[in-house]
Amino acid sequence: MVGLMLIFVIVLLVIWAILAVVGFAIKGLVWLAIIGIILFLATLIIGIIRQAARKK
């Protein structure tokens, strides 16, 4: 179960990173880059919090 959640978080991080790169590559889609960065950071923070909660 933990492995499945970790894989899910990693996949989300990759998707958000791709969205950020595409947003910066296409000037008209800067909003896409901003959303990608926000979602990347949110997923990363949530993953860290959940991982820390499971260790307790």
N, C-alpha and C positions, 0 to 999 in steps of 0.2 A: 504494500500500500504506500509506504514512504517512497519507494523507488518510482512508482507511478506518478506521484505528486511532483517529485523532483524532475522527472522527464517533462511533465506538463509545464512546469515553471520555466524550464530551459527552452522549450518550444515557444512559449509566449515571449520570452526575452529575445529570441532570434527574430520572431515576427515583428516585434516593436522596433528592433534595430534596423531591419530592412525597410520598414515604413519611414524611419527617420532619414536613412540614406536616400531613398527615393524622393522624399520631400525636399531635401537640400539639392539634389541633382536637377530637379525640375523647379525652376524659380517660381512658377505660378502656384506651386503646391507647398509653399512654406508652411501653411497651416498643417499639412500632413506631417511634416517633420516635427512640428511642435507637439502634435498629438502623439506621435511615435515616441518622442523623448519622455513625455509625461507618463505614458503607459508603461514604458520600459522601467522607469524609476519606481512607479507604483508596484509593478509586478515584483521587482527586485526587493523592495521594502517588505511587501507582504510575505514573500518567500522567506526572507530572513527572520521575520517575526514568528512565522509558523514553525520554522525549523528550531528556533530558540525555545518556543513553547513546548515542543515535543521532547526536548532534552531534559526538561525539568521533571 
